[in-house]
């Protein structure tokens, strides 16, 4: 997992973790995202999925896992899981995220063959 730190007012605009050209790389594309909230946040800072009209609020220990690809058609982006980090209205937020790829990521990464 990769640590993240958001300060008051920071956000992350709508994006998707699936990157099409990664299909041709050794590890393949991201198939799942894992997101862990490390602290409680009093106001704001939720993870929002606009196409699903769903927002998960930060709570220490809460883990979100969502797919990047469609179940019915592997290697195709699931457009429903576009997401964003909403602005934090109070204090600092710590969280962590990680991506699960279709194939072994660690070996090619260590060999600089991404």
C-alpha positions as CSV (number, residue, x, y, z in Angstrom):
1,X,0.0,0.0,0.0
2,X,1.1,3.6,-0.7
3,X,0.6,6.1,2.1
4,X,-1.4,9.3,1.3
5,X,-1.7,12.6,3.2
6,X,-4.4,15.1,2.5
7,X,-4.5,18.5,4.3
8,X,-7.5,20.7,4.8
9,X,-9.1,21.7,1.5
10,X,-7.2,19.2,-0.6
11,X,-9.0,16.9,-3.0
12,X,-8.3,14.5,-5.9
13,X,-10.4,15.1,-9.0
14,X,-12.5,12.4,-10.8
15,X,-10.2,9.8,-12.3
16,X,-10.1,6.0,-12.9
17,X,-7.3,3.6,-11.9
18,X,-7.6,1.6,-15.1
19,X,-5.0,2.7,-17.6
20,X,-5.6,1.0,-21.0
21,X,-2.0,0.9,-22.3
22,X,-1.0,-1.0,-19.2
23,X,-2.7,-4.1,-20.7
24,X,0.4,-4.4,-23.0
25,X,2.8,-4.1,-20.1
26,X,4.2,-7.0,-18.1
27,X,1.9,-6.6,-15.0
28,X,-1.2,-5.8,-16.9
29,X,-3.8,-3.2,-16.0
30,X,-5.1,-2.5,-12.5
31,X,-8.0,-4.8,-11.8
32,X,-8.8,-3.8,-8.2
33,X,-8.2,-0.8,-6.0
34,X,-7.8,-1.2,-2.2
35,X,-8.2,2.0,-0.2
36,X,-7.6,2.1,3.6
37,X,-8.6,5.0,5.9
38,X,-6.0,5.4,8.7
39,X,-7.9,8.0,10.8
40,X,-11.4,9.3,11.3
41,X,-12.2,12.5,9.6
42,X,-14.9,14.8,11.1
43,X,-15.9,16.7,7.9
44,X,-15.5,16.0,4.2
45,X,-12.9,13.8,2.7
46,X,-15.1,11.1,1.4
47,X,-14.4,8.9,-1.6
48,X,-17.1,9.6,-4.1
49,X,-18.2,7.5,-7.1
50,X,-20.3,10.0,-9.1
51,X,-21.7,7.5,-11.6
52,X,-22.9,5.3,-8.7
53,X,-24.1,8.3,-6.6
54,X,-22.2,6.8,-3.7
55,X,-19.8,8.3,-1.2
56,X,-17.9,6.4,1.5
57,X,-17.0,8.5,4.5
58,X,-13.6,8.2,6.1
59,X,-13.5,6.0,9.2
60,X,-10.4,4.6,10.8
61,X,-9.8,1.0,9.7
62,X,-12.4,1.1,6.9
63,X,-11.3,-0.5,3.7
64,X,-12.8,0.1,0.3
65,X,-12.2,-2.3,-2.5
66,X,-13.5,-1.7,-6.0
67,X,-13.0,-3.2,-9.5
68,X,-11.4,-1.3,-12.3
69,X,-12.5,-3.8,-15.0
70,X,-15.9,-5.2,-15.9
71,X,-16.6,-8.7,-14.6
72,X,-18.3,-9.6,-17.9
73,X,-15.6,-8.4,-20.2
74,X,-12.1,-8.6,-18.7
75,X,-9.5,-6.1,-20.0
76,X,-12.3,-3.5,-20.3
77,X,-12.6,-0.5,-18.0
78,X,-15.6,-0.4,-15.7
79,X,-16.8,3.2,-16.2
80,X,-19.0,3.0,-13.0
81,X,-15.9,3.2,-10.8
82,X,-14.7,6.6,-11.7
83,X,-14.0,8.2,-8.3
84,X,-12.7,11.3,-6.5
85,X,-11.5,12.3,-3.1
86,X,-13.8,15.1,-1.8
87,X,-12.2,18.1,-0.1
88,X,-11.2,17.7,3.5
89,X,-12.8,20.3,5.7
90,X,-10.9,19.7,8.9
91,X,-7.5,18.5,10.0
92,X,-5.1,16.2,8.1
93,X,-6.2,12.8,6.7
94,X,-4.0,9.8,6.4
95,X,-4.9,6.9,4.2
96,X,-3.2,4.3,2.0
97,X,-4.1,2.8,-1.4
98,X,-2.9,-0.1,-3.5
99,X,-3.6,-1.6,-6.8
100,X,-3.9,-5.2,-7.7
101,X,-2.8,-5.9,-11.3
102,X,-3.8,-8.7,-13.6
103,X,-0.4,-10.3,-13.5
104,X,2.8,-10.2,-11.4
105,X,3.7,-6.5,-10.8
106,X,6.7,-6.9,-8.4
107,X,9.1,-8.9,-10.5
108,X,9.0,-6.6,-13.7
109,X,9.0,-3.5,-11.5
110,X,12.1,-4.6,-9.6
111,X,13.8,-5.3,-13.0
112,X,12.7,-1.9,-14.4
113,X,10.6,-3.7,-17.0
114,X,7.2,-2.2,-16.4
